[in-house]
Amino acid sequence: MENALGFQESFKNQHLQSSILEEYRDSFAIGSDPNTLNGDARAIYEGAVAAFNHHAKQTDDRPSCGELFARTFQELSAKLDVRGSAREDAGGAHLTRHQQDFFAKYGVLPAIHLESLASDLVSSVDRLCCGLVTHEAGGVNGLSATPAWIFDRDLLALATHPSIVEKVASLLGDELTFLGSDGPMFLPPNSTSKTAWHAFDAEHFGGGGKDGNLQLVSVWVALADANVANGCMKIAPGSYRAFNTLDQIAPRLYGVSVQEAIDELLNGKTKVDPVIAAQIVCRRLNDKNFPALMRLGSNDKSGESYRYNPFHSAVDRAFCIGERELAVLDDCPKVALEAKRGEAFFFTSQNAHASFRNTTPGWRKAIALRYVKTATARKGTITQSSQRLRGYLDIFPGASELLRSVGRPVDNFEDAAPRLCVRGRVPEGQEQFYFDIQTLNAALARMGGTCLTRVEPLPIAA
């Protein structure tokens, strides 16, 4: 099957020797020493340890998290549930049957040239993202691009471009929702940091479905050449099966309080080793002492509904199954995802993915776009959507006027991120979360095409 799909040929010499488990082990060690806890936190930790140890001695018919993972993982098969766009031809912007089959098996496609995507459009989006990255209101990490497409005609044009939408529809079907942009995915020159291995399910971004389907497609568009030297992405093709299994059987630890995490570890549907459970609680109690455990940009005054870093929450969940079962991640191949400017790769965020360090004197520049089956579009666990929108209204003159002109109050998005229906119809009962593309484009045209700021492109390496 692998030879028939041309995996080796598709990724050529981009194969990597890399251990996801080793990085996860290093991440899980952060904040797991109870000696770094203060008095109140130490008391909570010791109470949790006593409860875990007592619970472990009781008669318990639940399977261990590792046992259930192994059983479920073997039973899970990949499946693309496409409706209406499973086309055999390679014409136009559609994917071929070969590409569809490849994605169904591996959850990723190597970089694809986006035909008919104008170079001027890429340049304009690049300058927009450079403005977000360097905006003084965003601090060291710049401004999030999550709601930026609402306020800029060119970013909206990229998100709705047939070269992208038709390919995504080839994977998800004719009923297709755009959930928003992510990033900017920029890495500064000679950076000392990199993005660690991580994975998120569709629900994280506002999709859903726990049936083993590939429910969400992320499109990573290169705004400049991306390669290993300047910090391109790397991915473990096919590892989404392991994370899909984790999402089905592991304790729900994302976005919960410390006490809720303790209750879940004690009373969830699977047993977790008491030592692992204690380390998870210790790390969450230690979040203020270890910046790596903090949600990016969060602090006591940020208004975030929770503080704990989602990357580390995923690491916590993974370790619930134990290292022996977690080793399945390193059974998957790992490849570098290099792309030329104006190319994109399509992947499920449920595959383990990461980035290299940028060792060059120039910037690595990209933006990510998220698409989901409209039938499974829902709230999502990642966003404080109205908060992000209000931030834009405070920073950019004209943003408030635009929302008023299209009849979309900020409060509409308390329960779901703003979105677009790019194929098919808006689902009944979710109308308030959707912008109408024509209405939004007309409003942007009246305002000169954007409410946002563009700057000269940040330099790339020669």
C-alpha positions in Angstrom: 0.0 0.0 0.0 2.8 2.4 0.9 4.6 1.9 -2.4 1.3 2.2 -4.3 0.7 5.6 -2.7 4.3 6.7 -3.4 5.2 7.9 0.0 9.0 7.6 -0.5 8.7 9.3 -3.9 6.4 12.1 -2.6 8.7 13.1 0.2 12.0 12.3 -1.6 14.9 13.1 0.7 12.9 14.9 3.3 12.8 12.0 5.8 14.1 12.8 9.3 15.6 10.9 12.2 13.7 12.5 15.1 12.1 11.2 18.3 8.7 12.6 19.3 8.8 10.5 22.5 12.1 12.0 23.6 10.8 15.5 23.1 7.6 14.6 24.9 9.6 13.1 27.8 11.6 16.3 28.1 8.4 18.4 28.0 6.7 16.3 30.7 9.6 16.8 33.0 9.0 20.6 33.1 7.4 21.6 36.4 7.0 18.0 37.6 9.2 18.4 40.7 7.0 19.1 43.8 9.9 20.8 45.6 9.2 23.8 43.4 5.6 24.2 44.7 4.7 26.9 47.2 2.9 26.0 50.5 -0.7 26.2 49.3 0.0 24.4 46.0 2.1 21.8 47.9 -0.9 21.0 50.1 -3.2 20.5 47.1 -0.6 18.3 45.4 -0.1 16.1 48.5 -3.9 15.8 48.9 -4.1 14.7 45.2 -1.3 12.2 45.6 -3.0 10.6 48.7 -6.3 10.3 46.7 -4.5 8.8 43.7 -2.7 6.2 45.8 -5.8 5.4 47.8 -7.9 5.0 44.6 -5.3 2.7 43.1 -5.7 0.2 46.0 -9.4 -0.1 45.5 -11.2 -2.6 43.3 -11.5 -1.0 39.9 -12.9 -2.7 36.8 -11.9 0.2 34.5 -9.2 -0.6 31.9 -5.9 1.2 32.2 -5.5 4.1 29.8 -2.6 2.3 28.1 -4.6 -0.9 27.6 -7.6 0.9 26.1 -5.3 2.9 23.9 -3.7 -0.2 22.4 -7.0 -1.9 21.8 -8.7 1.2 20.2 -5.7 2.1 18.1 -5.6 -1.3 16.5 -9.3 -1.0 15.6 -9.2 2.5 14.2 -9.0 2.8 10.4 -8.6 5.9 8.3 -11.6 7.1 6.3 -12.4 10.0 4.1 -16.1 10.8 4.1 -16.2 13.0 1.0 -19.6 14.1 -0.4 -19.7 15.4 -4.0 -16.1 16.3 -4.7 -14.4 12.9 -4.9 -13.2 13.6 -8.5 -10.9 11.4 -10.4 -9.5 14.0 -12.8 -6.5 16.2 -12.2 -8.0 19.2 -14.0 -8.8 22.6 -12.4 -8.0 23.0 -8.8 -9.3 19.6 -7.6 -7.1 16.9 -6.1 -6.7 13.6 -7.9 -7.9 10.2 -6.5 -4.2 9.4 -5.8 -3.9 12.5 -3.7 -7.1 11.8 -1.8 -6.0 8.2 -1.0 -2.6 9.5 0.1 -4.2 12.0 2.5 -6.6 9.4 3.8 -3.6 7.2 4.8 -1.2 9.8 6.0 -3.2 12.9 6.8 -0.8 15.2 4.9 0.0 16.2 1.3 3.5 17.4 0.2 3.7 21.0 -0.9 1.4 21.9 -3.8 1.7 24.8 -6.1 -1.4 27.0 -5.8 -2.3 27.5 -9.4 -3.7 30.9 -10.4 -2.7 32.4 -7.0 -1.3 35.8 -8.0 2.1 36.8 -6.7 0.7 40.3 -5.8 -1.9 38.6 -3.5 0.9 36.7 -1.7 2.9 39.9 -1.4 0.0 41.8 0.0 -0.8 39.1 2.6 2.9 39.0 3.5 3.0 42.7 4.2 -0.2 42.4 6.2 1.2 39.6 8.4 4.4 41.6 8.8 2.3 44.4 10.2 0.6 42.1 12.7 3.9 40.6 13.8 5.5 43.9 14.4 2.5 45.8 15.8 3.4 47.4 19.2 0.0 46.4 20.7 0.9 42.7 20.3 4.0 42.7 22.4 6.8 40.3 21.7 4.6 37.8 19.8 2.7 40.4 17.7 -1.0 40.2 17.0 -2.9 37.0 16.4 -4.2 36.7 12.8 -7.3 34.7 14.0 -9.9 37.5 13.2 -7.7 39.3 10.6 -9.5 37.9 7.6 -12.7 39.8 8.6 -10.9 43.1 8.2 -8.8 42.6 5.1 -10.0 42.0 1.5 -6.8 40.2 0.4 -6.6 37.8 3.3 -10.3 37.1 2.7 -9.5 36.5 -1.0 -6.8 34.0 0.0 -9.1 32.1 2.4 -11.7 31.8 -0.3 -9.4 31.3 -3.3 -10.5 28.4 -5.6 -7.0 27.0 -5.7 -7.3 26.3 -1.9 -11.1 25.8 -1.5 -11.4 23.2 -4.3 -8.6 21.1 -2.9 -10.0 21.2 0.6 -13.4 20.3 -0.8 -11.8 17.3 -2.5 -11.0 16.1 1.0 -13.9 17.2 3.1 -16.8 17.5 0.6 -19.1 20.2 -0.7 -20.3 21.5 2.6 -17.3 23.4 3.8 -16.7 26.0 6.5 -13.6 28.2 6.9 -12.9 28.6 10.6 -10.3 31.4 10.4 -6.6 32.1 9.9 -3.9 31.2 12.3 -0.5 32.8 13.0 1.1 34.6 11.4 3.4 31.6 11.3 6.6 33.7 11.4 9.9 32.7 12.9 12.5 35.5 13.5 16.1 35.3 12.3 18.5 33.2 14.2 15.8 32.2 16.7 16.7 30.1 19.7 13.2 28.6 20.0 11.2 26.1 17.9 7.7 24.8 18.0 7.7 21.5 19.9 5.9 18.3 18.6 2.1 18.7 19.2 -1.2 17.8 17.8 -4.8 19.1 18.1 -8.1 17.5 17.2 -10.8 19.3 15.1 -12.7 20.3 18.2 -9.8 22.5 19.3 -10.4 24.8 16.4 -14.2 24.6 16.1 -14.8 21.3 14.2 -15.7 18.0 15.7 -16.3 14.3 15.1 -14.8 11.4 17.0 -15.4 8.7 14.4 -11.9 8.4 13.0 -12.6 10.6 10.0 -10.1 13.4 9.1 -12.5 16.1 10.0 -10.4 19.2 9.6 -7.8 20.4 7.1 -5.2 23.0 7.8 -3.6 24.8 4.9 -0.1 26.2 5.6 0.6 28.8 2.9 4.3 29.8 2.4 4.6 33.6 2.1 8.4 33.0 1.4 10.4 29.9 0.8 10.4 27.6 3.8 13.1 25.0 4.4 14.9 23.2 7.2 17.4 26.0 7.6 14.9 28.7 8.2 12.5 26.7 10.3 10.0 24.9 8.1 7.5 22.5 9.6 8.1 18.9 10.2 5.3 16.3 10.6 4.8 12.6 11.4 2.5 11.4 8.6 -0.2 8.9 9.9 0.3 9.8 13.5 -3.2 11.3 13.6 -4.5 7.7 14.2 -2.7 7.7 17.6 -3.9 11.2 18.6 -7.5 10.4 17.4 -7.3 7.4 19.7 -6.0 9.5 22.6 -8.9 11.9 22.1 -11.3 9.1 22.4 -9.9 7.4 25.5 -7.7 9.8 27.4 -8.8 12.0 30.3 -10.2 15.4 29.3 -7.5 17.8 30.6 -7.6 20.7 28.1 -8.9 24.0 29.5 -9.8 22.6 32.9 -9.0 23.8 36.4 -6.5 21.9 38.7 -9.4 20.5 40.7 -11.3 19.4 37.6 -8.1 17.7 36.4 -7.7 15.9 39.7 -11.4 14.7 39.5 -10.9 13.6 35.9 -7.8 11.6 36.7 -9.6 9.9 39.6 -12.9 9.2 38.0 -12.5 9.1 34.3 -13.4 6.1 32.2 -9.8 4.8 32.3 -7.2 4.2 35.0 -4.1 6.4 35.0 -0.9 5.4 36.8 -0.8 7.3 40.1 2.8 8.5 39.5 1.8 10.0 36.1 -1.3 11.5 37.6 0.7 13.2 40.3 3.1 14.7 37.8 0.3 16.1 35.8 -1.2 17.8 38.8 2.2 19.1 39.9 2.9 20.6 36.5 -0.5 22.5 36.5 0.1 23.8 40.0 3.6 24.9 38.8 2.4 26.9 35.8 3.3 30.3 37.3 6.8 29.1 38.2 7.6 27.8 34.6 6.9 30.2 31.7 6.9 27.2 29.3 3.7 26.0 31.0 1.9 29.3 30.5 -0.5 29.8 27.7 1.2 32.1 25.1 0.5 35.7 26.0 -1.5 34.9 29.1 -1.1 36.5 32.5 -3.3 37.4 35.5 -4.7 40.4 33.6 -5.1 38.8 30.2 -8.7 37.7 30.5 -7.9 34.2 29.3 -10.3 31.7 30.7 -7.5 29.4 31.6 -3.7 29.7 31.9 -2.2 26.3 31.2 -0.4 25.9 27.9 -2.4 23.7 25.4 0.8 22.1 24.1 1.6 20.9 27.5 -2.0 19.8 28.1 -1.5 17.5 25.0 1.7 16.2 26.5 -0.1 15.4 29.8 -2.8 13.5 28.0 -0.3 11.5 26.0 1.6 10.4 29.1 -1.6 9.1 30.6 -1.2 6.0 28.4 2.4 5.5 29.5 5.7 5.5 27.6 5.4 2.0 26.3 2.3 2.8 24.3 3.4 6.3 23.5 6.3 4.8 21.6 3.9 4.2 18.7 4.5 7.8 17.7 8.1 7.0 16.8 6.9 4.1 14.7 5.5 6.7 12.3 7.9 8.3 9.6 8.8 11.9 10.2 9.4 14.3 7.3 10.3 18.0 6.7 7.6 20.0 5.0 9.5 22.4 2.7 7.6 24.7 0.5 8.3 27.4 -2.1 6.7 30.9 -1.9 3.1 30.5 -3.1 3.0 26.8 -2.3 0.9 25.2 0.4 0.7 21.9 2.2 -2.5 20.4 3.5 -2.6 18.4 6.7 -4.7 17.4 9.6 -3.6 19.1 12.8 -4.2 15.7 14.5 -0.9 14.6 13.0 2.1 15.3 15.3 3.8 18.4 13.9 6.5 20.8 14.9 9.0 23.2 13.4 12.8 23.5 13.1 14.7 26.4 14.5 15.4 29.3 12.1 19.2 29.4 11.8 19.2 32.0 9.0 19.5 35.8 9.1 16.0 36.1 7.5 12.4 35.5 8.5 10.4 32.3 7.9 7.0 33.5 6.8 3.6 31.7 6.4 0.0 31.8 7.4 -2.3 28.9 8.2 -6.0 28.5 7.2 -8.5 26.1 8.9 -11.4 24.4 7.1 -13.9 21.9 8.5 -16.9 19.9 7.4 -19.9 22.3 7.9 -21.9 19.6 9.6 -19.4 19.4 12.4 -18.7 23.1 12.9 -19.1 24.0 16.5 -17.8 26.2 19.3 -14.2 24.9 19.7 -12.0 25.0 22.7 -9.2 27.3 21.5 -10.7 30.7 21.1 -11.9 33.6 23.3 -13.4 34.9 20.0 -15.2 38.0 21.2 -12.1 39.0 23.3 -9.8 38.8 20.2 -12.3 40.7 18.2 -12.5 43.4 20.8 -8.8 43.7 20.7 -8.9 44.5 17.0 -11.7 47.1 17.5 -9.5 48.8 20.1 -6.4 48.9 17.9 -7.6 49.5 14.3 -9.8 52.5 13.4 -12.6 51.4 11.1 -12.9 47.8 12.5 -16.0 48.8 14.6 -17.6 50.5 11.6 -17.1 47.4 9.5 -18.8 45.1 12.0 -21.7 47.5 12.3 -22.0 47.8 8.5 -22.4 44.0 8.1 -24.6 43.6 11.1 -22.3 41.4 13.2 -21.9 42.5 16.8 -19.0 41.2 18.7 -21.3 39.5 21.2 -22.4 37.2 18.3 -19.1 35.3 18.8 -19.2 34.5 22.5 -20.0 30.8 21.6 -18.1 30.2 18.4 -15.3 31.8 16.4 -16.3 33.9 13.3 -16.5 31.8 10.2 -17.4 31.6 6.5 -19.4 29.1 4.5 -17.1 28.7 1.5 -19.0 25.8 -0.1 -22.7 24.7 0.5 -25.1 26.4 2.9 -24.8 27.9 6.4 -26.1 25.4 8.9 -29.5 26.1 10.5 -29.2 27.5 14.0 -25.6 28.8 13.5 -26.3 31.8 11.3 -25.0 34.3 13.8 -21.5 32.9 13.6 -21.2 33.2 9.8 -20.3 36.2 7.7 -21.7 36.5 4.2 -18.8 36.7 1.8 -20.4 39.1 -0.7 -21.6 41.5 2.1 -18.2 41.4 3.8 -16.4 42.1 0.5 -18.7 45.0 -0.3 -18.1 46.6 3.1 -14.3 46.2 2.7 -14.4 47.8 -0.7 -16.2 50.8 0.7 -13.4 51.1 3.2 -10.6 50.8 0.7 -10.0 47.1 1.1 -8.7 46.9 4.7 -9.0 48.2 8.2 -5.5 46.8 9.1 -1.9 48.0 8.8 0.7 46.9 6.2 4.4 47.4 6.5 7.4 46.7 4.3 8.2 43.0 4.1 10.4 41.6 6.9 13.6 40.4 5.2 14.2 36.8 4.2 17.6 35.1 3.9 19.3 35.4 0.5 
